[in-house]
Amino acid sequence: MAKAPVKENFKDTLWKACDKLRNNMDPAEYKYVVLGLVFLKYISDSFEERYNFLVEEGEGYEEERDEYTAENIFWVPKEARWSEIVKVAKTPEIGIKIDEAMYAIEKENHSLKDVLYKVYSNPLLDKGKLGELIDIIGGINLQSKDEKGQDILGQVYEFFLGKFANSEGKNGGQFYTPECIVKTIVSCLEPTKGRVYDPACGSGGMFVQSEKFIQAHSGKVGDISVFGQESNGTTWKLCKMNLAIRGIEVDLGEEPADTFTKDQHRSKKMDYIMANPPFNVKDYWAESLDGDVRWKYGTPPEGNANYAWLQHMIHHLAPNGTAGIVLANGSLSSNTSGEGDIRKAMLEDDIVDCIVALPDKLFLTTGIPACLWFLNRNKNNPKHRQREKEVLFIDARKMGTLVERSLRVLTEEEIQKIADTYHQWRGSYNGDGEYKDTLGFCKNATLEEIKNNDYVLTPGRYVGIEEEEDDGIPFEEKMKTLTAELAEQFKQSRELEEEIKKNLKALGFEM
């Protein structure tokens, strides 16, 4: 298929148009309207492309369901196809028509049962503006590639997820993890074969980036099996849709459910675990969790789930499994309610591989400082350098570029630097260079060093402070200049003080 011309700002144009059409629905509701239509348009485009191919073949198979399912294309009944939706886009019945289309698609595709949003007949949704939105989305060829060869569908979906997360503020974080953080975890773990798991999967960003990594390295997406769990019902549906349009098969369990109290992958061991669980959750505990087999290193405090998440993931790691987890910085040093003892036990058992301190303002939804924990079930794996009783610390707090006043992103080069450092340290790096400690950035610390720091894992304690570049000016000369400047500032301060006193006296006040 020929590439359709794509303007560089088409996503922003689409967002602005959709924002105007939003009317009086808040982003939490409106995102389902937009993303649902994008989903419907995409699967209809895929269907009609295959349909036209079969018509050209002239064998009369264009209405044979198996001709589509064999190619991993969703079967779209006639009344649900985009061409049929467009016919009634300008009528008051358009909302009912779309809801009926969603029901029809679910009925014909078991994997989408109870997944699609049927919200289009909502009285709050202006039907005239809904018709305009259909025109806008209808003008985008979601099957095409842009001039860089990237899929338009993926760009639209990821762009909207990020925009809606921003619009919703704190609540948006439940379904969206910043792309640069996901890329960092994926680049460090390099999931290529085996089971990939996210116990707090949101809209499925970890899985999408894993697929992109595999494709970029000429691997086969079918070599990984994807497992996830999500407790929020609407986010669970969003994940299903996000992965369905990309052809990623995923086991999200039978239903949305709490990972701690209803672990839907209880018996499975995973090769790669990647997660951004909610930070510092206070109300996760239930009586059924008392004495749980997952608490290998100690019972986590009932008022904070950080160490419950860590131990849940360790429990699910395969013998050679690795994990990358985003957590609040407090997890690195807290001693509250036995957390310090759990961290000590984890370190003594040699499960902690690497800690990365992240820069601030990476998250749209929280200002809490964050870090990455990398865990390794087998640090004596013969495929890697032996790092028994050692932990790599990376301080990336000076990295990142501000793209908005309150939002920072890691560049591709910075992500690669973190990943390369980790792989060099592990001995799994195929490029040039050997691992070396870098003052102010990375440090290989022994368990004895960590013990001397009371098992605190804050990278700044270990990497040291980067030396400033020598400007060639002798110290004595610098001090002479600084002293003169300070004397001048003191003089100006005294003059200002006398001027203030003078003005106060003129007003009848004495000091």
C-alpha positions as CSV (number, residue, x, y, z in Angstrom):
1,M,0.0,0.0,0.0
2,A,1.3,3.4,-0.9
3,K,2.2,5.7,2.0
4,A,-0.3,8.5,2.5
5,P,1.1,11.9,3.0
6,V,1.2,12.8,6.7
7,K,1.7,16.3,8.0
8,E,4.1,16.6,10.9
9,N,1.5,18.2,13.1
10,F,-1.5,16.0,12.3
11,K,-1.7,14.7,15.8
12,D,-1.8,18.2,17.3
13,T,-4.4,19.2,14.8
14,L,-6.5,16.1,15.6
15,W,-6.2,16.8,19.3
16,K,-7.3,20.5,19.0
17,A,-10.2,19.4,16.9
18,C,-11.3,16.8,19.4
19,D,-10.8,19.2,22.3
20,K,-13.2,21.6,20.7
21,L,-15.7,18.8,20.1
22,R,-15.5,17.7,23.8
23,N,-18.3,20.0,24.8
24,N,-19.3,19.3,28.4
25,M,-17.9,15.8,28.9
26,D,-14.7,15.6,31.0
27,P,-11.6,13.9,29.6
28,A,-12.2,10.7,31.8
29,E,-15.3,10.1,29.7
30,Y,-14.3,11.6,26.4
31,K,-11.2,9.5,25.9
32,Y,-13.4,6.5,25.5
33,V,-15.4,8.3,22.8
34,V,-12.2,9.1,20.8
35,L,-10.3,5.9,21.4
36,G,-13.3,3.8,20.7
37,L,-13.8,5.5,17.3
38,V,-10.1,5.1,16.5
39,F,-10.4,1.4,17.3
40,L,-13.6,1.0,15.2
41,K,-12.0,2.8,12.2
42,Y,-8.8,0.7,12.4
43,I,-10.4,-2.7,12.5
44,S,-12.9,-1.7,9.8
45,D,-10.0,-0.5,7.6
46,S,-8.2,-3.8,8.1
47,F,-11.3,-5.7,7.3
48,E,-12.1,-3.7,4.2
49,E,-8.6,-4.0,2.9
50,R,-8.8,-7.7,3.1
51,Y,-12.4,-7.6,1.7
52,N,-11.3,-5.7,-1.4
53,F,-8.4,-8.1,-1.9
54,L,-10.8,-11.1,-1.8
55,V,-13.2,-9.4,-4.2
56,E,-10.3,-8.8,-6.7
57,E,-9.5,-12.5,-6.5
58,G,-13.0,-13.3,-7.7
59,E,-13.4,-16.5,-5.8
60,G,-16.5,-15.3,-3.8
61,Y,-14.8,-15.7,-0.4
62,E,-15.2,-12.1,0.7
63,E,-17.9,-12.9,3.2
64,E,-16.2,-16.0,4.6
65,R,-15.3,-15.4,8.2
66,D,-12.3,-17.8,8.1
67,E,-10.6,-15.7,5.4
68,Y,-10.2,-12.9,7.9
69,T,-9.6,-14.7,11.2
70,A,-6.8,-16.8,9.5
71,E,-5.0,-13.4,8.9
72,N,-5.6,-12.2,12.5
73,I,-8.1,-9.7,11.2
74,F,-11.3,-9.1,13.3
75,W,-14.5,-10.1,11.6
76,V,-16.6,-6.9,11.2
77,P,-20.3,-7.5,10.4
78,K,-21.7,-5.4,7.6
79,E,-23.7,-3.1,9.9
80,A,-20.6,-2.2,11.9
81,R,-18.3,-1.3,9.1
82,W,-17.0,2.3,8.9
83,S,-18.6,2.8,5.5
84,E,-22.0,2.1,7.1
85,I,-21.3,4.4,10.1
86,V,-20.4,7.3,7.7
87,K,-23.8,7.0,6.0
88,V,-25.6,8.1,9.2
89,A,-22.9,10.3,10.7
90,K,-25.0,13.5,10.3
91,T,-28.2,12.0,11.7
92,P,-29.5,12.2,15.3
93,E,-29.3,8.3,15.4
94,I,-25.5,8.2,15.0
95,G,-24.9,7.5,18.7
96,I,-27.3,4.5,18.7
97,K,-25.8,3.3,15.4
98,I,-22.2,3.2,16.9
99,D,-23.3,1.5,20.1
100,E,-25.0,-1.2,18.0
101,A,-21.9,-1.6,15.9
102,M,-19.8,-2.1,19.0
103,Y,-22.2,-4.8,20.3
104,A,-22.2,-6.5,16.9
105,I,-18.4,-6.6,16.8
106,E,-18.2,-8.1,20.3
107,K,-20.7,-10.7,19.5
108,E,-18.7,-11.8,16.5
109,N,-15.2,-11.7,18.2
110,H,-15.0,-13.5,21.5
111,S,-11.7,-11.9,22.5
112,L,-13.5,-8.5,22.5
113,K,-16.4,-9.6,24.7
114,D,-17.4,-6.8,27.1
115,V,-14.3,-4.8,26.1
116,L,-15.6,-2.1,23.7
117,Y,-17.2,1.1,24.9
118,K,-20.9,1.6,24.2
119,V,-21.1,5.3,25.3
120,Y,-22.2,7.0,22.0
121,S,-25.9,7.3,22.8
122,N,-25.1,9.2,26.0
123,P,-27.3,12.4,26.0
124,L,-24.3,14.5,27.1
125,L,-22.5,13.7,23.8
126,D,-23.6,16.2,21.1
127,K,-24.5,14.1,18.1
128,G,-23.7,16.9,15.6
129,K,-20.2,17.2,17.0
130,L,-19.9,13.4,17.1
131,G,-20.6,13.4,13.4
132,E,-17.8,16.0,12.9
133,L,-15.4,13.8,14.9
134,I,-16.2,10.8,12.7
135,D,-15.3,13.0,9.7
136,I,-11.9,13.9,11.2
137,I,-11.0,10.3,12.2
138,G,-12.3,9.1,8.9
139,G,-9.8,11.2,7.1
140,I,-6.8,9.4,8.7
141,N,-5.5,6.3,7.0
142,L,-4.7,4.2,10.1
143,Q,-3.1,1.5,8.0
144,S,-0.5,3.9,6.6
145,K,3.1,4.7,7.6
146,D,4.5,8.2,7.9
147,E,7.6,9.4,6.1
148,K,9.8,7.8,8.8
149,G,8.0,4.4,8.3
150,Q,6.2,4.5,11.7
151,D,2.7,3.3,11.9
152,I,0.1,6.1,12.1
153,L,-2.3,4.0,14.3
154,G,0.4,3.6,17.0
155,Q,1.2,7.2,17.0
156,V,-2.4,8.3,17.2
157,Y,-3.2,5.9,20.1
158,E,-0.1,6.7,22.1
159,F,-0.5,10.4,21.5
160,F,-4.1,10.3,22.8
161,L,-3.2,8.2,25.8
162,G,-0.6,10.7,26.8
163,K,-2.8,13.7,26.1
164,F,-5.7,12.3,28.1
165,A,-3.4,11.4,31.0
166,N,-2.2,15.1,31.0
167,S,-5.8,16.4,30.9
168,E,-6.9,14.1,33.7
169,G,-4.0,15.0,36.0
170,K,-3.4,12.6,38.8
171,N,-6.1,10.2,37.8
172,G,-4.5,9.8,34.3
173,G,-1.5,8.0,35.8
174,Q,-3.6,4.8,36.4
175,F,-3.5,4.0,32.7
176,Y,-0.4,5.7,31.3
177,T,3.4,5.5,32.1
178,P,5.6,8.1,30.3
179,E,7.0,6.5,27.2
180,C,10.7,7.4,28.0
181,I,10.4,5.5,31.3
182,V,8.9,2.5,29.6
183,K,11.6,2.6,26.9
184,T,14.3,2.7,29.6
185,I,13.0,-0.4,31.3
186,V,12.6,-2.3,28.1
187,S,16.0,-1.3,26.8
188,C,17.6,-2.6,30.0
189,L,15.7,-5.9,30.2
190,E,15.6,-6.5,26.4
191,P,12.6,-9.0,26.4
192,T,13.0,-11.2,23.3
193,K,11.8,-14.6,24.2
194,G,9.6,-16.0,27.0
195,R,6.9,-14.7,29.3
196,V,6.5,-11.0,29.8
197,Y,4.3,-9.8,32.8
198,D,3.0,-6.6,34.2
199,P,0.9,-6.9,37.3
200,A,-0.3,-3.3,37.1
201,C,-0.5,-3.0,33.4
202,G,-2.7,0.1,32.9
203,S,-3.2,0.6,29.1
204,G,-0.4,-1.9,28.2
205,G,2.5,0.5,27.5
206,M,5.1,-2.0,28.7
207,F,3.8,-4.6,26.2
208,V,3.7,-2.2,23.3
209,Q,7.3,-1.1,23.8
210,S,8.4,-4.7,24.2
211,E,6.8,-5.5,20.8
212,K,8.6,-2.4,19.3
213,F,11.9,-3.6,20.8
214,I,11.6,-7.0,19.3
215,Q,10.7,-5.7,15.9
216,A,13.6,-3.2,16.0
217,H,16.0,-6.1,16.7
218,S,14.6,-8.3,14.0
219,G,13.0,-10.7,16.4
220,K,9.6,-12.4,16.3
221,V,6.8,-11.0,18.4
222,G,5.4,-14.5,18.6
223,D,8.4,-15.6,20.7
224,I,7.0,-13.8,23.7
225,S,3.8,-14.5,25.7
226,V,2.2,-11.5,27.4
227,F,0.5,-11.6,30.8
228,G,-1.0,-8.8,32.7
229,Q,-3.4,-7.8,35.4
230,E,-5.4,-4.5,36.0
231,S,-7.9,-3.8,38.8
232,N,-9.6,-0.8,37.1
233,G,-12.4,-2.0,34.9
234,T,-12.3,0.8,32.3
235,T,-8.5,0.7,32.1
236,W,-8.6,-3.1,31.7
237,K,-10.8,-2.5,28.6
238,L,-8.5,0.2,27.4
239,C,-5.5,-2.2,27.6
240,K,-7.4,-4.9,25.7
241,M,-8.2,-2.4,22.9
242,N,-4.7,-1.0,22.8
243,L,-3.2,-4.4,22.4
244,A,-5.9,-5.7,20.0
245,I,-5.3,-3.1,17.4
246,R,-1.6,-4.0,17.4
247,G,-2.2,-7.7,17.1
248,I,-0.6,-8.5,20.5
249,E,-2.2,-11.5,22.2
250,V,-2.4,-11.0,25.9
251,D,-3.8,-12.9,28.9
252,L,-5.2,-10.2,31.3
253,G,-7.1,-12.8,33.4
254,E,-10.8,-13.4,33.2
255,E,-11.7,-10.0,34.6
256,P,-10.4,-6.8,36.1
257,A,-9.1,-7.8,39.6
258,D,-6.9,-6.7,42.4
259,T,-3.4,-8.2,41.9
260,F,-2.9,-8.8,45.7
261,T,-6.2,-10.4,46.7
262,K,-7.0,-12.1,43.4
263,D,-3.8,-13.0,41.6
264,Q,-5.0,-14.4,38.3
265,H,-1.6,-15.7,37.3
266,R,-0.9,-17.4,40.6
267,S,1.0,-20.4,39.3
268,K,3.0,-18.8,36.5
269,K,6.7,-17.8,36.6
270,M,7.8,-15.0,34.3
271,D,11.0,-14.4,32.4
272,Y,10.5,-10.6,32.3
273,I,8.5,-8.4,34.7
274,M,8.0,-4.7,33.9
275,A,5.7,-2.5,36.0
276,N,4.8,0.9,37.2
277,P,2.6,0.2,40.1
278,P,0.8,3.1,41.9
279,F,3.2,4.7,44.4
280,N,2.8,4.4,48.2
281,V,-0.7,2.8,48.1
282,K,-2.1,3.0,51.6
283,D,-5.4,1.0,51.4
284,Y,-4.4,-2.2,49.6
285,W,-4.3,-4.6,52.6
286,A,-6.8,-7.4,53.3
287,E,-6.9,-10.0,56.0
288,S,-6.4,-12.7,53.4
289,L,-2.9,-11.4,52.7
290,D,-1.7,-12.2,56.2
291,G,0.9,-15.0,56.0
292,D,0.8,-15.0,52.1
293,V,3.5,-17.1,50.4
294,R,4.7,-14.1,48.4
295,W,6.1,-12.4,51.5
296,K,9.4,-14.2,51.4
297,Y,11.4,-11.4,52.9
298,G,8.9,-10.2,55.5
299,T,5.3,-9.1,55.7
300,P,5.0,-5.6,54.1
301,P,3.4,-2.8,56.1
302,E,-0.4,-2.5,55.8
303,G,-0.1,1.2,55.1
304,N,2.2,1.1,52.1
305,A,2.2,-1.3,49.2
306,N,5.7,-0.7,47.8
307,Y,7.3,-3.7,49.3
308,A,4.2,-5.8,48.6
309,W,4.7,-5.0,44.9
310,L,8.4,-5.9,45.0
311,Q,7.8,-9.2,46.7
312,H,4.8,-10.1,44.5
313,M,7.1,-9.6,41.4
314,I,10.0,-11.6,42.9
315,H,7.6,-14.4,43.7
316,H,6.6,-14.5,40.0
317,L,10.2,-14.5,38.6
318,A,11.4,-17.6,36.7
319,P,14.8,-19.1,37.8
320,N,16.6,-16.8,35.4
321,G,14.0,-14.0,35.4
322,T,14.7,-10.3,35.6
323,A,12.4,-7.4,36.5
324,G,12.3,-3.6,36.1
325,I,9.9,-1.7,38.4
326,V,9.2,2.0,38.9
327,L,8.7,3.0,42.5
328,A,8.8,6.1,44.7
329,N,12.2,7.1,46.0
330,G,11.0,6.4,49.5
331,S,11.3,2.7,48.8
332,L,15.1,3.1,48.7
333,S,15.6,4.2,52.3
334,S,12.4,3.8,54.3
335,N,12.6,1.9,57.6
336,T,8.9,2.3,58.4
337,S,7.1,-0.8,59.7
338,G,9.8,-3.2,58.8
339,E,10.5,-2.0,55.3
340,G,14.2,-1.6,56.1
341,D,14.4,-5.3,57.3
342,I,12.7,-6.5,54.1
343,R,15.1,-4.5,52.0
344,K,18.1,-5.9,54.0
345,A,16.8,-9.4,53.4
346,M,16.4,-8.8,49.7
347,L,20.0,-7.6,49.5
348,E,21.4,-10.4,51.6
349,D,19.6,-12.8,49.2
350,D,21.2,-11.0,46.3
351,I,18.1,-10.3,44.3
352,V,18.7,-6.6,43.7
353,D,20.7,-6.0,40.5
354,C,20.6,-2.2,39.8
355,I,19.0,1.0,41.1
356,V,18.5,4.1,38.9
357,A,17.6,7.5,40.3
358,L,15.4,9.3,37.8
359,P,15.2,13.1,37.2
360,D,12.2,15.0,38.4
361,K,9.2,16.1,36.3
362,L,9.1,12.9,34.2
363,F,5.5,12.2,35.3
364,L,2.5,14.1,34.2
365,T,0.5,12.9,37.2
366,T,2.7,13.1,40.3
367,G,5.6,15.2,41.6
368,I,6.9,12.3,43.8
369,P,10.6,11.6,43.0
370,A,10.9,8.1,41.4
371,C,13.5,5.4,40.8
372,L,13.9,2.2,38.9
373,W,14.5,-1.1,40.7
374,F,16.1,-3.9,38.5
375,L,15.8,-7.3,40.1
376,N,17.6,-10.5,39.0
377,R,16.7,-14.0,40.1
378,N,20.1,-15.5,39.1
379,K,23.0,-13.1,39.2
380,N,25.3,-16.1,38.7
381,N,23.8,-16.7,35.2
382,P,26.8,-18.0,33.1
383,K,25.6,-15.8,30.2
384,H,26.6,-12.7,32.2
385,R,29.5,-11.5,34.3
386,Q,29.3,-12.7,37.8
387,R,28.0,-10.0,40.0
388,E,27.4,-11.9,43.3
389,K,26.7,-9.6,46.2
390,E,27.2,-6.4,44.0
391,V,24.7,-3.8,43.0
392,L,25.0,-1.2,40.2
393,F,23.9,2.4,41.1
394,I,23.1,4.9,38.4
395,D,22.3,8.5,39.2
396,A,20.3,9.9,36.2
397,R,18.9,12.9,38.1
398,K,20.8,15.4,35.9
399,M,19.4,13.8,32.7
400,G,16.3,14.8,30.8
401,T,15.1,17.8,28.7
402,L,12.2,20.1,29.7
403,V,9.6,20.0,26.9
404,E,7.0,21.9,29.0
405,R,7.4,23.9,32.2
406,S,6.4,20.9,34.4
407,L,7.4,18.0,32.1
408,R,10.7,16.5,31.3
409,V,11.6,13.6,29.0
410,L,14.7,11.4,28.7
411,T,16.2,11.6,25.2
412,E,16.9,8.5,23.1
413,E,20.7,9.0,23.8
414,E,20.1,9.2,27.5
415,I,18.0,6.1,27.6
416,Q,20.7,4.3,25.6
417,K,23.4,5.5,28.0
418,I,21.5,4.1,31.0
419,A,20.9,0.8,29.2
420,D,24.5,0.5,27.9
421,T,25.9,1.1,31.4
422,Y,23.6,-1.6,32.8
423,H,24.6,-4.1,30.0
424,Q,28.3,-3.3,30.3
425,W,28.0,-3.9,34.0
426,R,26.2,-7.2,33.5
427,G,28.7,-8.2,30.8
428,S,25.9,-8.6,28.2
429,Y,26.9,-5.6,26.1
430,N,27.8,-6.3,22.5
431,G,29.1,-2.9,21.6
432,D,32.5,-1.3,22.4
433,G,33.6,-0.5,25.9
434,E,33.9,-2.2,29.3
435,Y,32.1,-1.1,32.5
436,K,33.8,1.6,34.6
437,D,32.6,3.5,37.6
438,T,32.0,7.1,36.7
439,L,32.1,9.7,39.4
440,G,28.7,11.3,39.8
441,F,26.9,8.8,37.5
442,C,27.5,5.1,38.2
443,K,29.1,2.9,40.8
444,N,29.4,-0.8,41.4
445,A,28.9,-1.2,45.1
446,T,29.6,-4.3,47.1
447,L,27.1,-5.6,49.7
448,E,29.7,-4.6,52.4
449,E,29.5,-1.0,51.2
450,I,25.7,-1.1,51.2
451,K,25.7,-2.6,54.7
452,N,27.9,0.3,55.8
453,N,25.2,2.6,54.5
454,D,22.6,0.8,56.6
455,Y,21.2,-0.9,53.5
456,V,20.0,2.4,52.1
457,L,19.9,2.3,48.2
458,T,19.9,5.9,47.3
459,P,22.3,6.1,44.3
460,G,23.7,9.6,45.4
461,R,25.3,7.9,48.4
462,Y,27.4,5.7,46.2
463,V,28.2,7.5,42.9
464,G,29.7,10.6,44.5
465,I,29.8,14.1,43.1
466,E,31.0,14.7,39.6
467,E,34.2,16.8,39.5
468,E,33.8,20.2,37.9
469,E,35.9,20.7,34.8
470,D,39.1,22.6,35.5
471,D,38.9,26.1,34.0
472,G,42.7,26.6,34.3
473,I,42.4,29.5,36.8
474,P,44.6,29.1,39.9
475,F,42.7,28.7,43.2
476,E,44.4,31.7,44.8
477,E,43.3,33.9,41.9
478,K,39.7,32.6,42.1
479,M,39.6,33.4,45.9
480,K,41.0,36.9,45.4
481,T,38.3,37.6,42.8
482,L,35.5,36.1,44.9
483,T,36.6,38.0,48.0
484,A,36.6,41.3,46.1
485,E,33.1,40.6,44.8
486,L,31.9,39.7,48.3
487,A,33.4,42.9,49.8
488,E,31.6,45.0,47.1
489,Q,28.3,43.2,47.9
490,F,28.7,43.9,51.6
491,K,29.4,47.6,50.8
492,Q,26.2,47.8,48.7
493,S,24.3,46.1,51.5
494,R,25.4,48.7,54.1
495,E,24.6,51.5,51.7
496,L,21.1,50.1,51.2
497,E,20.6,49.7,55.0
498,E,21.5,53.4,55.5
499,E,19.1,54.5,52.8
500,I,16.3,52.5,54.4
501,K,17.0,54.0,57.8
502,K,17.0,57.5,56.3
503,N,13.7,57.0,54.6
504,L,12.1,55.6,57.8
505,K,13.4,58.6,59.8
506,A,11.8,60.9,57.2
507,L,8.5,59.1,58.0
508,G,8.9,59.6,61.7
509,F,10.2,56.1,62.6
510,E,13.5,55.5,64.3
511,M,15.5,52.2,64.3
